[in-house]
């Protein structure tokens, strides 16, 4: 929560956590959902870094500190 509060600048009023099994490639679906949530003021994190991803970084596949693009 501390990372989320830092990224948003305040304590969030809602949160969504997704657990993805990895059995099938769901990259497109996760990126689409992240884009929808970002339009509502969300900030996505993944299990591969402590980086708060922007929509532009997600859509472009921008790497962050060697962690690669958004980890799904």
Predicted model as a PDB file, atoms N, CA, C, CB and O in Angstrom, pLDDT in the B-factor column:
MODEL        1                                                                  
ATOM      1  N   UNK A   1       0.813  -1.196   0.000  1.00 79.00           N  
ATOM      2  CA  UNK A   1       0.000   0.000   0.000  1.00 79.00           C  
ATOM      3  C   UNK A   1       0.855   1.257   0.000  1.00 79.00           C  
ATOM      4  CB  UNK A   1      -0.924   0.000   1.192  1.00 79.00           C  
ATOM      5  O   UNK A   1       0.471   2.279  -0.570  1.00 79.00           O  
ATOM      6  N   UNK A   2       2.011   1.178   0.639  1.00 84.00           N  
ATOM      7  CA  UNK A   2       2.874   2.372   0.691  1.00 84.00           C  
ATOM      8  C   UNK A   2       3.310   2.792  -0.711  1.00 84.00           C  
ATOM      9  CB  UNK A   2       4.116   2.105   1.570  1.00 84.00           C  
ATOM     10  O   UNK A   2       3.329   3.984  -1.020  1.00 84.00           O  
ATOM     11  N   UNK A   3       3.662   1.825  -1.561  1.00 81.00           N  
ATOM     12  CA  UNK A   3       4.044   2.150  -2.942  1.00 81.00           C  
ATOM     13  C   UNK A   3       2.881   2.781  -3.693  1.00 81.00           C  
ATOM     14  CB  UNK A   3       4.524   0.891  -3.681  1.00 81.00           C  
ATOM     15  O   UNK A   3       3.062   3.740  -4.443  1.00 81.00           O  
ATOM     16  N   UNK A   4       1.701   2.242  -3.490  1.00 80.00           N  
ATOM     17  CA  UNK A   4       0.514   2.766  -4.155  1.00 80.00           C  
ATOM     18  C   UNK A   4       0.208   4.179  -3.676  1.00 80.00           C  
ATOM     19  CB  UNK A   4      -0.688   1.849  -3.908  1.00 80.00           C  
ATOM     20  O   UNK A   4      -0.088   5.058  -4.486  1.00 80.00           O  
ATOM     21  N   UNK A   5       0.275   4.399  -2.389  1.00 85.00           N  
ATOM     22  CA  UNK A   5       0.038   5.739  -1.845  1.00 85.00           C  
ATOM     23  C   UNK A   5       1.061   6.737  -2.374  1.00 85.00           C  
ATOM     24  CB  UNK A   5       0.079   5.709  -0.313  1.00 85.00           C  
ATOM     25  O   UNK A   5       0.713   7.874  -2.693  1.00 85.00           O  
ATOM     26  N   UNK A   6       2.318   6.318  -2.467  1.00 85.00           N  
ATOM     27  CA  UNK A   6       3.363   7.199  -2.993  1.00 85.00           C  
ATOM     28  C   UNK A   6       3.091   7.539  -4.452  1.00 85.00           C  
ATOM     29  CB  UNK A   6       4.749   6.543  -2.849  1.00 85.00           C  
ATOM     30  O   UNK A   6       3.214   8.697  -4.853  1.00 85.00           O  
ATOM     31  N   UNK A   7       2.725   6.545  -5.245  1.00 82.00           N  
ATOM     32  CA  UNK A   7       2.475   6.766  -6.669  1.00 82.00           C  
ATOM     33  C   UNK A   7       1.273   7.683  -6.902  1.00 82.00           C  
ATOM     34  CB  UNK A   7       2.251   5.433  -7.373  1.00 82.00           C  
ATOM     35  O   UNK A   7       1.300   8.528  -7.796  1.00 82.00           O  
ATOM     36  N   UNK A   8       0.221   7.515  -6.099  1.00 81.00           N  
ATOM     37  CA  UNK A   8      -0.984   8.317  -6.264  1.00 81.00           C  
ATOM     38  C   UNK A   8      -0.916   9.659  -5.551  1.00 81.00           C  
ATOM     39  CB  UNK A   8      -2.167   7.552  -5.769  1.00 81.00           C  
ATOM     40  O   UNK A   8      -1.558  10.625  -5.963  1.00 81.00           O  
ATOM     41  N   UNK A   9      -0.138   9.711  -4.484  1.00 87.00           N  
ATOM     42  CA  UNK A   9      -0.080  10.919  -3.678  1.00 87.00           C  
ATOM     43  C   UNK A   9      -1.151  10.979  -2.610  1.00 87.00           C  
ATOM     44  CB  UNK A   9      -0.193  12.111  -4.554  1.00 87.00           C  
ATOM     45  O   UNK A   9      -1.302  11.995  -1.931  1.00 87.00           O  
ATOM     46  N   UNK A  10      -1.905   9.879  -2.456  1.00 86.00           N  
ATOM     47  CA  UNK A  10      -2.944   9.804  -1.426  1.00 86.00           C  
ATOM     48  C   UNK A  10      -3.334   8.338  -1.241  1.00 86.00           C  
ATOM     49  CB  UNK A  10      -4.195  10.676  -1.811  1.00 86.00           C  
ATOM     50  O   UNK A  10      -2.959   7.479  -2.039  1.00 86.00           O  
ATOM     51  N   UNK A  11      -4.086   8.069  -0.185  1.00 87.00           N  
ATOM     52  CA  UNK A  11      -4.572   6.712   0.064  1.00 87.00           C  
ATOM     53  C   UNK A  11      -5.718   6.428  -0.906  1.00 87.00           C  
ATOM     54  CB  UNK A  11      -5.037   6.534   1.555  1.00 87.00           C  
ATOM     55  O   UNK A  11      -6.671   7.205  -0.967  1.00 87.00           O  
ATOM     56  N   UNK A  12      -5.646   5.338  -1.660  1.00 82.00           N  
ATOM     57  CA  UNK A  12      -6.696   5.063  -2.646  1.00 82.00           C  
ATOM     58  C   UNK A  12      -8.022   4.681  -1.979  1.00 82.00           C  
ATOM     59  CB  UNK A  12      -6.249   3.944  -3.586  1.00 82.00           C  
ATOM     60  O   UNK A  12      -8.055   4.135  -0.876  1.00 82.00           O  
ATOM     61  N   UNK A  13      -9.102   4.986  -2.685  1.00 82.00           N  
ATOM     62  CA  UNK A  13     -10.427   4.621  -2.186  1.00 82.00           C  
ATOM     63  C   UNK A  13     -10.863   3.260  -2.708  1.00 82.00           C  
ATOM     64  CB  UNK A  13     -11.450   5.680  -2.579  1.00 82.00           C  
ATOM     65  O   UNK A  13     -11.841   2.698  -2.215  1.00 82.00           O  
ATOM     66  N   UNK A  14     -10.147   2.711  -3.712  1.00 78.00           N  
ATOM     67  CA  UNK A  14     -10.448   1.388  -4.249  1.00 78.00           C  
ATOM     68  C   UNK A  14      -9.176   0.776  -4.816  1.00 78.00           C  
ATOM     69  CB  UNK A  14     -11.553   1.464  -5.336  1.00 78.00           C  
ATOM     70  O   UNK A  14      -8.223   1.484  -5.142  1.00 78.00           O  
ATOM     71  N   UNK A  15      -9.173  -0.519  -4.927  1.00 78.00           N  
ATOM     72  CA  UNK A  15      -8.020  -1.230  -5.483  1.00 78.00           C  
ATOM     73  C   UNK A  15      -8.508  -2.514  -6.148  1.00 78.00           C  
ATOM     74  CB  UNK A  15      -6.963  -1.545  -4.374  1.00 78.00           C  
ATOM     75  O   UNK A  15      -9.536  -3.076  -5.770  1.00 78.00           O  
ATOM     76  N   UNK A  16      -7.757  -2.962  -7.138  1.00 80.00           N  
ATOM     77  CA  UNK A  16      -8.036  -4.212  -7.834  1.00 80.00           C  
ATOM     78  C   UNK A  16      -6.740  -5.004  -7.867  1.00 80.00           C  
ATOM     79  CB  UNK A  16      -8.598  -3.964  -9.285  1.00 80.00           C  
ATOM     80  O   UNK A  16      -5.688  -4.470  -8.220  1.00 80.00           O  
ATOM     81  N   UNK A  17      -6.814  -6.262  -7.503  1.00 80.00           N  
ATOM     82  CA  UNK A  17      -5.648  -7.140  -7.573  1.00 80.00           C  
ATOM     83  C   UNK A  17      -5.981  -8.289  -8.517  1.00 80.00           C  
ATOM     84  CB  UNK A  17      -5.242  -7.672  -6.151  1.00 80.00           C  
ATOM     85  O   UNK A  17      -7.014  -8.941  -8.369  1.00 80.00           O  
ATOM     86  N   UNK A  18      -5.110  -8.533  -9.482  1.00 78.00           N  
ATOM     87  CA  UNK A  18      -5.305  -9.619 -10.437  1.00 78.00           C  
ATOM     88  C   UNK A  18      -4.243 -10.680 -10.218  1.00 78.00           C  
ATOM     89  CB  UNK A  18      -5.261  -9.097 -11.890  1.00 78.00           C  
ATOM     90  O   UNK A  18      -3.059 -10.364 -10.095  1.00 78.00           O  
ATOM     91  N   UNK A  19      -4.650 -11.905 -10.170  1.00 79.00           N  
ATOM     92  CA  UNK A  19      -3.727 -13.031 -10.110  1.00 79.00           C  
ATOM     93  C   UNK A  19      -3.865 -13.783 -11.423  1.00 79.00           C  
ATOM     94  CB  UNK A  19      -4.017 -13.967  -8.871  1.00 79.00           C  
ATOM     95  O   UNK A  19      -4.934 -14.303 -11.743  1.00 79.00           O  
ATOM     96  N   UNK A  20      -2.783 -13.837 -12.178  1.00 77.00           N  
ATOM     97  CA  UNK A  20      -2.814 -14.445 -13.505  1.00 77.00           C  
ATOM     98  C   UNK A  20      -1.946 -15.693 -13.475  1.00 77.00           C  
ATOM     99  CB  UNK A  20      -2.325 -13.443 -14.606  1.00 77.00           C  
ATOM    100  O   UNK A  20      -0.778 -15.645 -13.088  1.00 77.00           O  
ATOM    101  N   UNK A  21      -2.526 -16.800 -13.885  1.00 77.00           N  
ATOM    102  CA  UNK A  21      -1.843 -18.090 -13.757  1.00 77.00           C  
ATOM    103  C   UNK A  21      -0.656 -18.243 -14.689  1.00 77.00           C  
ATOM    104  CB  UNK A  21      -2.809 -19.199 -14.011  1.00 77.00           C  
ATOM    105  O   UNK A  21       0.319 -18.910 -14.342  1.00 77.00           O  
ATOM    106  N   UNK A  22      -0.720 -17.641 -15.857  1.00 77.00           N  
ATOM    107  CA  UNK A  22       0.360 -17.784 -16.822  1.00 77.00           C  
ATOM    108  C   UNK A  22       0.238 -19.028 -17.691  1.00 77.00           C  
ATOM    109  CB  UNK A  22       1.666 -17.808 -16.106  1.00 77.00           C  
ATOM    110  O   UNK A  22       1.114 -19.296 -18.514  1.00 77.00           O  
ATOM    111  N   UNK A  23      -0.837 -19.791 -17.519  1.00 86.00           N  
ATOM    112  CA  UNK A  23      -1.024 -20.993 -18.338  1.00 86.00           C  
ATOM    113  C   UNK A  23      -1.205 -20.637 -19.805  1.00 86.00           C  
ATOM    114  CB  UNK A  23      -2.229 -21.796 -17.845  1.00 86.00           C  
ATOM    115  O   UNK A  23      -0.769 -21.370 -20.693  1.00 86.00           O  
ATOM    116  N   UNK A  24      -1.856 -19.502 -20.049  1.00 87.00           N  
ATOM    117  CA  UNK A  24      -1.997 -19.011 -21.419  1.00 87.00           C  
ATOM    118  C   UNK A  24      -1.513 -17.567 -21.450  1.00 87.00           C  
ATOM    119  CB  UNK A  24      -3.483 -19.124 -21.922  1.00 87.00           C  
ATOM    120  O   UNK A  24      -1.466 -16.904 -20.414  1.00 87.00           O  
ATOM    121  N   UNK A  25      -1.155 -17.082 -22.625  1.00 85.00           N  
ATOM    122  CA  UNK A  25      -0.676 -15.711 -22.757  1.00 85.00           C  
ATOM    123  C   UNK A  25      -1.857 -14.757 -22.664  1.00 85.00           C  
ATOM    124  CB  UNK A  25       0.087 -15.514 -24.093  1.00 85.00           C  
ATOM    125  O   UNK A  25      -2.715 -14.733 -23.547  1.00 85.00           O  
ATOM    126  N   UNK A  26      -1.900 -13.981 -21.609  1.00 82.00           N  
ATOM    127  CA  UNK A  26      -2.976 -13.022 -21.426  1.00 82.00           C  
ATOM    128  C   UNK A  26      -2.489 -11.592 -21.496  1.00 82.00           C  
ATOM    129  CB  UNK A  26      -3.658 -13.259 -20.115  1.00 82.00           C  
ATOM    130  O   UNK A  26      -3.139 -10.683 -20.979  1.00 82.00           O  
ATOM    131  N   UNK A  27      -1.340 -11.389 -22.137  1.00 79.00           N  
ATOM    132  CA  UNK A  27      -0.725 -10.065 -22.186  1.00 79.00           C  
ATOM    133  C   UNK A  27      -1.680  -9.009 -22.730  1.00 79.00           C  
ATOM    134  CB  UNK A  27       0.530 -10.105 -23.035  1.00 79.00           C  
ATOM    135  O   UNK A  27      -1.845  -7.956 -22.114  1.00 79.00           O  
ATOM    136  N   UNK A  28      -2.304  -9.269 -23.860  1.00 84.00           N  
ATOM    137  CA  UNK A  28      -3.199  -8.278 -24.476  1.00 84.00           C  
ATOM    138  C   UNK A  28      -4.362  -7.944 -23.547  1.00 84.00           C  
ATOM    139  CB  UNK A  28      -3.736  -8.797 -25.827  1.00 84.00           C  
ATOM    140  O   UNK A  28      -4.739  -6.780 -23.411  1.00 84.00           O  
ATOM    141  N   UNK A  29      -4.919  -8.951 -22.918  1.00 86.00           N  
ATOM    142  CA  UNK A  29      -6.060  -8.736 -22.035  1.00 86.00           C  
ATOM    143  C   UNK A  29      -5.668  -7.934 -20.796  1.00 86.00           C  
ATOM    144  CB  UNK A  29      -6.663 -10.074 -21.622  1.00 86.00           C  
ATOM    145  O   UNK A  29      -6.406  -7.047 -20.368  1.00 86.00           O  
ATOM    146  N   UNK A  30      -4.508  -8.245 -20.223  1.00 81.00           N  
ATOM    147  CA  UNK A  30      -4.049  -7.521 -19.033  1.00 81.00           C  
ATOM    148  C   UNK A  30      -3.736  -6.074 -19.381  1.00 81.00           C  
ATOM    149  CB  UNK A  30      -2.806  -8.202 -18.425  1.00 81.00           C  
ATOM    150  O   UNK A  30      -4.076  -5.165 -18.622  1.00 81.00           O  
ATOM    151  N   UNK A  31      -3.098  -5.856 -20.510  1.00 81.00           N  
ATOM    152  CA  UNK A  31      -2.802  -4.475 -20.926  1.00 81.00           C  
ATOM    153  C   UNK A  31      -4.090  -3.697 -21.180  1.00 81.00           C  
ATOM    154  CB  UNK A  31      -1.922  -4.468 -22.196  1.00 81.00           C  
ATOM    155  O   UNK A  31      -4.171  -2.514 -20.849  1.00 81.00           O  
ATOM    156  N   UNK A  32      -5.085  -4.340 -21.758  1.00 86.00           N  
ATOM    157  CA  UNK A  32      -6.369  -3.680 -22.011  1.00 86.00           C  
ATOM    158  C   UNK A  32      -7.039  -3.310 -20.686  1.00 86.00           C  
ATOM    159  CB  UNK A  32      -7.300  -4.595 -22.852  1.00 86.00           C  
ATOM    160  O   UNK A  32      -7.526  -2.190 -20.529  1.00 86.00           O  
ATOM    161  N   UNK A  33      -7.065  -4.237 -19.745  1.00 84.00           N  
ATOM    162  CA  UNK A  33      -7.664  -3.960 -18.440  1.00 84.00           C  
ATOM    163  C   UNK A  33      -6.908  -2.847 -17.719  1.00 84.00           C  
ATOM    164  CB  UNK A  33      -7.683  -5.232 -17.579  1.00 84.00           C  
ATOM    165  O   UNK A  33      -7.527  -1.968 -17.119  1.00 84.00           O  
ATOM    166  N   UNK A  34      -5.588  -2.876 -17.771  1.00 81.00           N  
ATOM    167  CA  UNK A  34      -4.792  -1.823 -17.136  1.00 81.00           C  
ATOM    168  C   UNK A  34      -5.137  -0.466 -17.737  1.00 81.00           C  
ATOM    169  CB  UNK A  34      -3.281  -2.110 -17.292  1.00 81.00           C  
ATOM    170  O   UNK A  34      -5.245   0.521 -17.008  1.00 81.00           O  
ATOM    171  N   UNK A  35      -5.314  -0.401 -19.056  1.00 83.00           N  
ATOM    172  CA  UNK A  35      -5.676   0.855 -19.706  1.00 83.00           C  
ATOM    173  C   UNK A  35      -7.036   1.347 -19.214  1.00 83.00           C  
ATOM    174  CB  UNK A  35      -5.694   0.683 -21.232  1.00 83.00           C  
ATOM    175  O   UNK A  35      -7.207   2.540 -18.966  1.00 83.00           O  
ATOM    176  N   UNK A  36      -7.998   0.445 -19.072  1.00 85.00           N  
ATOM    177  CA  UNK A  36      -9.320   0.831 -18.576  1.00 85.00           C  
ATOM    178  C   UNK A  36      -9.243   1.361 -17.148  1.00 85.00           C  
ATOM    179  CB  UNK A  36     -10.279  -0.358 -18.640  1.00 85.00           C  
ATOM    180  O   UNK A  36      -9.870   2.369 -16.824  1.00 85.00           O  
ATOM    181  N   UNK A  37      -8.482   0.690 -16.302  1.00 81.00           N  
ATOM    182  CA  UNK A  37      -8.353   1.125 -14.912  1.00 81.00           C  
ATOM    183  C   UNK A  37      -7.605   2.451 -14.811  1.00 81.00           C  
ATOM    184  CB  UNK A  37      -7.634   0.057 -14.087  1.00 81.00           C  
ATOM    185  O   UNK A  37      -7.934   3.284 -13.966  1.00 81.00           O  
ATOM    186  N   UNK A  38      -6.606   2.652 -15.663  1.00 83.00           N  
ATOM    187  CA  UNK A  38      -5.858   3.910 -15.632  1.00 83.00           C  
ATOM    188  C   UNK A  38      -6.743   5.096 -15.991  1.00 83.00           C  
ATOM    189  CB  UNK A  38      -4.670   3.843 -16.587  1.00 83.00           C  
ATOM    190  O   UNK A  38      -6.514   6.204 -15.508  1.00 83.00           O  
ATOM    191  N   UNK A  39      -7.729   4.882 -16.813  1.00 81.00           N  
ATOM    192  CA  UNK A  39      -8.654   5.967 -17.163  1.00 81.00           C  
ATOM    193  C   UNK A  39      -9.458   6.413 -15.948  1.00 81.00           C  
ATOM    194  CB  UNK A  39      -9.603   5.523 -18.287  1.00 81.00           C  
ATOM    195  O   UNK A  39      -9.972   7.532 -15.922  1.00 81.00           O  
ATOM    196  N   UNK A  40      -9.571   5.556 -14.951  1.00 74.00           N  
ATOM    197  CA  UNK A  40     -10.295   5.876 -13.720  1.00 74.00           C  
ATOM    198  C   UNK A  40      -9.352   6.367 -12.629  1.00 74.00           C  
ATOM    199  CB  UNK A  40     -11.067   4.657 -13.229  1.00 74.00           C  
ATOM    200  O   UNK A  40      -9.754   6.480 -11.471  1.00 74.00           O  
ATOM    201  N   UNK A  41      -8.109   6.658 -12.983  1.00 74.00           N  
ATOM    202  CA  UNK A  41      -7.151   7.200 -12.030  1.00 74.00           C  
ATOM    203  C   UNK A  41      -6.306   6.153 -11.341  1.00 74.00           C  
ATOM    204  CB  UNK A  41      -7.863   7.989 -11.009  1.00 74.00           C  
ATOM    205  O   UNK A  41      -5.687   6.437 -10.316  1.00 74.00           O  
ATOM    206  N   UNK A  42      -6.266   4.948 -11.883  1.00 76.00           N  
ATOM    207  CA  UNK A  42      -5.501   3.869 -11.275  1.00 76.00           C  
ATOM    208  C   UNK A  42      -4.016   3.954 -11.544  1.00 76.00           C  
ATOM    209  CB  UNK A  42      -6.009   2.564 -11.757  1.00 76.00           C  
ATOM    210  O   UNK A  42      -3.559   4.735 -12.379  1.00 76.00           O  
ATOM    211  N   UNK A  43      -3.270   3.135 -10.822  1.00 78.00           N  
ATOM    212  CA  UNK A  43      -1.827   3.004 -10.985  1.00 78.00           C  
ATOM    213  C   UNK A  43      -1.501   1.524 -10.924  1.00 78.00           C  
ATOM    214  CB  UNK A  43      -1.039   3.811  -9.891  1.00 78.00           C  
ATOM    215  O   UNK A  43      -1.698   0.898  -9.883  1.00 78.00           O  
ATOM    216  N   UNK A  44      -1.001   0.939 -12.021  1.00 80.00           N  
ATOM    217  CA  UNK A  44      -0.705  -0.498 -12.002  1.00 80.00           C  
ATOM    218  C   UNK A  44       0.721  -0.812 -11.556  1.00 80.00           C  
ATOM    219  CB  UNK A  44      -0.937  -1.083 -13.372  1.00 80.00           C  
ATOM    220  O   UNK A  44       1.671  -0.107 -11.897  1.00 80.00           O  
ATOM    221  N   UNK A  45       0.839  -1.881 -10.790  1.00 80.00           N  
ATOM    222  CA  UNK A  45       2.117  -2.461 -10.410  1.00 80.00           C  
ATOM    223  C   UNK A  45       2.118  -3.906 -10.888  1.00 80.00           C  
ATOM    224  CB  UNK A  45       2.360  -2.365  -8.859  1.00 80.00           C  
ATOM    225  O   UNK A  45       1.055  -4.476 -11.136  1.00 80.00           O  
ATOM    226  N   UNK A  46       3.288  -4.500 -11.019  1.00 78.00           N  
ATOM    227  CA  UNK A  46       3.370  -5.915 -11.364  1.00 78.00           C  
ATOM    228  C   UNK A  46       4.289  -6.619 -10.376  1.00 78.00           C  
ATOM    229  CB  UNK A  46       3.876  -6.107 -12.818  1.00 78.00           C  
ATOM    230  O   UNK A  46       4.814  -5.985  -9.460  1.00 78.00           O  
ATOM    231  N   UNK A  47       4.487  -7.903 -10.548  1.00 77.00           N  
ATOM    232  CA  UNK A  47       5.325  -8.679  -9.630  1.00 77.00           C  
ATOM    233  C   UNK A  47       6.809  -8.600  -9.949  1.00 77.00           C  
ATOM    234  CB  UNK A  47       4.897 -10.112  -9.645  1.00 77.00           C  
ATOM    235  O   UNK A  47       7.628  -9.138  -9.204  1.00 77.00           O  
ATOM    236  N   UNK A  48       7.171  -7.937 -11.049  1.00 75.00           N  
ATOM    237  CA  UNK A  48       8.572  -7.925 -11.490  1.00 75.00           C  
ATOM    238  C   UNK A  48       9.326  -6.674 -11.078  1.00 75.00           C  
ATOM    239  CB  UNK A  48       8.637  -8.065 -12.978  1.00 75.00           C  
ATOM    240  O   UNK A  48      10.549  -6.631 -11.208  1.00 75.00           O  
ATOM    241  N   UNK A  49       8.635  -5.657 -10.584  1.00 75.00           N  
ATOM    242  CA  UNK A  49       9.302  -4.420 -10.171  1.00 75.00           C  
ATOM    243  C   UNK A  49       8.415  -3.697  -9.164  1.00 75.00           C  
ATOM    244  CB  UNK A  49       9.609  -3.505 -11.401  1.00 75.00           C  
ATOM    245  O   UNK A  49       7.297  -4.124  -8.879  1.00 75.00           O  
ATOM    246  N   UNK A  50       8.929  -2.607  -8.639  1.00 79.00           N  
ATOM    247  CA  UNK A  50       8.141  -1.765  -7.745  1.00 79.00           C  
ATOM    248  C   UNK A  50       7.818  -0.453  -8.454  1.00 79.00           C  
ATOM    249  CB  UNK A  50       8.900  -1.502  -6.411  1.00 79.00           C  
ATOM    250  O   UNK A  50       7.701   0.602  -7.830  1.00 79.00           O  
ATOM    251  N   UNK A  51       7.680  -0.550  -9.765  1.00 81.00           N  
ATOM    252  CA  UNK A  51       7.445   0.613 -10.614  1.00 81.00           C  
ATOM    253  C   UNK A  51       5.953   0.816 -10.829  1.00 81.00           C  
ATOM    254  CB  UNK A  51       8.163   0.456 -11.964  1.00 81.00           C  
ATOM    255  O   UNK A  51       5.233  -0.141 -11.115  1.00 81.00           O  
ATOM    256  N   UNK A  52       5.482   2.050 -10.694  1.00 81.00           N  
ATOM    257  CA  UNK A  52       4.100   2.398 -11.009  1.00 81.00           C  
ATOM    258  C   UNK A  52       4.056   2.710 -12.505  1.00 81.00           C  
ATOM    259  CB  UNK A  52       3.584   3.622 -10.137  1.00 81.00           C  
ATOM    260  O   UNK A  52       4.580   3.731 -12.948  1.00 81.00           O  
ATOM    261  N   UNK A  53       3.430   1.828 -13.272  1.00 80.00           N  
ATOM    262  CA  UNK A  53       3.431   1.946 -14.724  1.00 80.00           C  
ATOM    263  C   UNK A  53       2.449   3.007 -15.211  1.00 80.00           C  
ATOM    264  CB  UNK A  53       3.097   0.608 -15.354  1.00 80.00           C  
ATOM    265  O   UNK A  53       1.372   3.184 -14.642  1.00 80.00           O  
ATOM    266  N   UNK A  54       2.839   3.708 -16.271  1.00 79.00           N  
ATOM    267  CA  UNK A  54       1.928   4.642 -16.929  1.00 79.00           C  
ATOM    268  C   UNK A  54       1.295   3.928 -18.119  1.00 79.00           C  
ATOM    269  CB  UNK A  54       2.676   5.948 -17.383  1.00 79.00           C  
ATOM    270  O   UNK A  54       1.799   2.903 -18.578  1.00 79.00           O  
ATOM    271  N   UNK A  55       0.205   4.468 -18.606  1.00 79.00           N  
ATOM    272  CA  UNK A  55      -0.449   3.885 -19.769  1.00 79.00           C  
ATOM    273  C   UNK A  55       0.484   3.897 -20.980  1.00 79.00           C  
ATOM    274  CB  UNK A  55      -1.745   4.640 -20.087  1.00 79.00           C  
ATOM    275  O   UNK A  55       0.528   2.930 -21.741  1.00 79.00           O  
ATOM    276  N   UNK A  56       1.222   4.979 -21.157  1.00 79.00           N  
ATOM    277  CA  UNK A  56       2.154   5.081 -22.287  1.00 79.00           C  
ATOM    278  C   UNK A  56       3.234   3.992 -22.209  1.00 79.00           C  
ATOM    279  CB  UNK A  56       2.812   6.482 -22.314  1.00 79.00           C  
ATOM    280  O   UNK A  56       3.578   3.395 -23.229  1.00 79.00           O  
ATOM    281  N   UNK A  57       3.766   3.730 -21.019  1.00 80.00           N  
ATOM    282  CA  UNK A  57       4.773   2.681 -20.856  1.00 80.00           C  
ATOM    283  C   UNK A  57       4.202   1.304 -21.176  1.00 80.00           C  
ATOM    284  CB  UNK A  57       5.327   2.696 -19.432  1.00 80.00           C  
ATOM    285  O   UNK A  57       4.864   0.483 -21.811  1.00 80.00           O  
ATOM    286  N   UNK A  58       2.984   1.055 -20.738  1.00 78.00           N  
ATOM    287  CA  UNK A  58       2.344  -0.235 -20.979  1.00 78.00           C  
ATOM    288  C   UNK A  58       2.102  -0.444 -22.465  1.00 78.00           C  
ATOM    289  CB  UNK A  58       1.024  -0.336 -20.209  1.00 78.00           C  
ATOM    290  O   UNK A  58       2.437  -1.491 -23.018  1.00 78.00           O  
ATOM    291  N   UNK A  59       1.518   0.561 -23.106  1.00 79.00           N  
ATOM    292  CA  UNK A  59       1.177   0.431 -24.523  1.00 79.00           C  
ATOM    293  C   UNK A  59       2.404   0.323 -25.413  1.00 79.00           C  
ATOM    294  CB  UNK A  59       0.341   1.606 -24.961  1.00 79.00           C  
ATOM    295  O   UNK A  59       2.364  -0.350 -26.443  1.00 79.00           O  
ATOM    296  N   UNK A  60       3.498   0.980 -25.026  1.00 80.00           N  
ATOM    297  CA  UNK A  60       4.696   0.952 -25.865  1.00 80.00           C  
ATOM    298  C   UNK A  60       5.645  -0.185 -25.505  1.00 80.00           C  
ATOM    299  CB  UNK A  60       5.425   2.267 -25.759  1.00 80.00           C  
ATOM    300  O   UNK A  60       6.599  -0.445 -26.238  1.00 80.00           O  
ATOM    301  N   UNK A  61       5.396  -0.872 -24.377  1.00 77.00           N  
ATOM    302  CA  UNK A  61       6.298  -1.940 -23.949  1.00 77.00           C  
ATOM    303  C   UNK A  61       7.611  -1.410 -23.405  1.00 77.00           C  
ATOM    304  CB  UNK A  61       6.570  -2.874 -25.096  1.00 77.00           C  
ATOM    305  O   UNK A  61       8.626  -2.107 -23.439  1.00 77.00           O  
ATOM    306  N   UNK A  62       7.601  -0.184 -22.904  1.00 73.00           N  
ATOM    307  CA  UNK A  62       8.796   0.461 -22.371  1.00 73.00           C  
ATOM    308  C   UNK A  62       9.385  -0.347 -21.218  1.00 73.00           C  
ATOM    309  CB  UNK A  62       8.473   1.884 -21.908  1.00 73.00           C  
ATOM    310  O   UNK A  62       8.669  -0.672 -20.271  1.00 73.00           O  
ATOM    311  N   UNK A  63      10.684  -0.679 -21.280  1.00 72.00           N  
ATOM    312  CA  UNK A  63      11.307  -1.397 -20.159  1.00 72.00           C  
ATOM    313  C   UNK A  63      11.579  -0.461 -18.982  1.00 72.00           C  
ATOM    314  CB  UNK A  63      12.618  -2.062 -20.611  1.00 72.00           C  
ATOM    315  O   UNK A  63      11.725   0.749 -19.159  1.00 72.00           O  
ATOM    316  N   UNK A  64      11.644  -1.031 -17.786  1.00 69.00           N  
ATOM    317  CA  UNK A  64      11.963  -0.260 -16.588  1.00 69.00           C  
ATOM    318  C   UNK A  64      13.031  -0.974 -15.795  1.00 69.00           C  
ATOM    319  CB  UNK A  64      10.712  -0.036 -15.723  1.00 69.00           C  
ATOM    320  O   UNK A  64      12.828  -2.112 -15.370  1.00 69.00           O  
ATOM    321  N   UNK A  65      14.166  -0.332 -15.587  1.00 67.00           N  
ATOM    322  CA  UNK A  65      15.272  -0.843 -14.757  1.00 67.00           C  
ATOM    323  C   UNK A  65      15.565  -2.321 -14.982  1.00 67.00           C  
ATOM    324  CB  UNK A  65      14.962  -0.620 -13.299  1.00 67.00           C  
ATOM    325  O   UNK A  65      15.734  -3.079 -14.028  1.00 67.00           O  
ATOM    326  N   UNK A  66      15.624  -2.719 -16.230  1.00 57.00           N  
ATOM    327  CA  UNK A  66      15.990  -4.095 -16.534  1.00 57.00           C  
ATOM    328  C   UNK A  66      14.909  -5.114 -16.261  1.00 57.00           C  
ATOM    329  CB  UNK A  66      17.182  -4.460 -15.770  1.00 57.00           C  
ATOM    330  O   UNK A  66      15.109  -6.304 -16.503  1.00 57.00           O  
ATOM    331  N   UNK A  67      13.755  -4.672 -15.758  1.00 54.00           N  
ATOM    332  CA  UNK A  67      12.671  -5.614 -15.464  1.00 54.00           C  
ATOM    333  C   UNK A  67      11.877  -5.952 -16.707  1.00 54.00           C  
ATOM    334  CB  UNK A  67      11.745  -5.045 -14.403  1.00 54.00           C  
ATOM    335  O   UNK A  67      11.010  -6.826 -16.672  1.00 54.00           O  
ATOM    336  N   UNK A  68      12.159  -5.275 -17.796  1.00 56.00           N  
ATOM    337  CA  UNK A  68      11.386  -5.490 -19.007  1.00 56.00           C  
ATOM    338  C   UNK A  68      10.119  -4.668 -18.976  1.00 56.00           C  
ATOM    339  CB  UNK A  68      11.055  -6.966 -19.183  1.00 56.00           C  
ATOM    340  O   UNK A  68       9.984  -3.761 -18.154  1.00 56.00           O  
ATOM    341  N   UNK A  69       9.199  -4.972 -19.854  1.00 62.00           N  
ATOM    342  CA  UNK A  69       7.938  -4.247 -19.869  1.00 62.00           C  
ATOM    343  C   UNK A  69       7.023  -4.841 -18.795  1.00 62.00           C  
ATOM    344  CB  UNK A  69       7.268  -4.312 -21.280  1.00 62.00           C  
ATOM    345  O   UNK A  69       7.397  -5.770 -18.079  1.00 62.00           O  
ATOM    346  N   UNK A  70       5.836  -4.288 -18.705  1.00 64.00           N  
ATOM    347  CA  UNK A  70       4.882  -4.754 -17.694  1.00 64.00           C  
ATOM    348  C   UNK A  70       4.839  -6.267 -17.669  1.00 64.00           C  
ATOM    349  CB  UNK A  70       3.480  -4.190 -17.962  1.00 64.00           C  
ATOM    350  O   UNK A  70       4.591  -6.900 -18.694  1.00 64.00           O  
ATOM    351  N   UNK A  71       5.077  -6.845 -16.517  1.00 66.00           N  
ATOM    352  CA  UNK A  71       5.168  -8.297 -16.338  1.00 66.00           C  
ATOM    353  C   UNK A  71       3.770  -8.858 -16.134  1.00 66.00           C  
ATOM    354  CB  UNK A  71       6.090  -8.662 -15.134  1.00 66.00           C  
ATOM    355  O   UNK A  71       3.082  -8.498 -15.179  1.00 66.00           O  
ATOM    356  N   UNK A  72       3.351  -9.740 -17.033  1.00 56.00           N  
ATOM    357  CA  UNK A  72       2.026 -10.370 -16.892  1.00 56.00           C  
ATOM    358  C   UNK A  72       2.173 -11.865 -16.801  1.00 56.00           C  
ATOM    359  CB  UNK A  72       1.104 -10.002 -18.069  1.00 56.00           C  
ATOM    360  O   UNK A  72       1.176 -12.577 -16.678  1.00 56.00           O  
TER     361      UNK A  72                                                      
ENDMDL                                                                          
END                                                                             
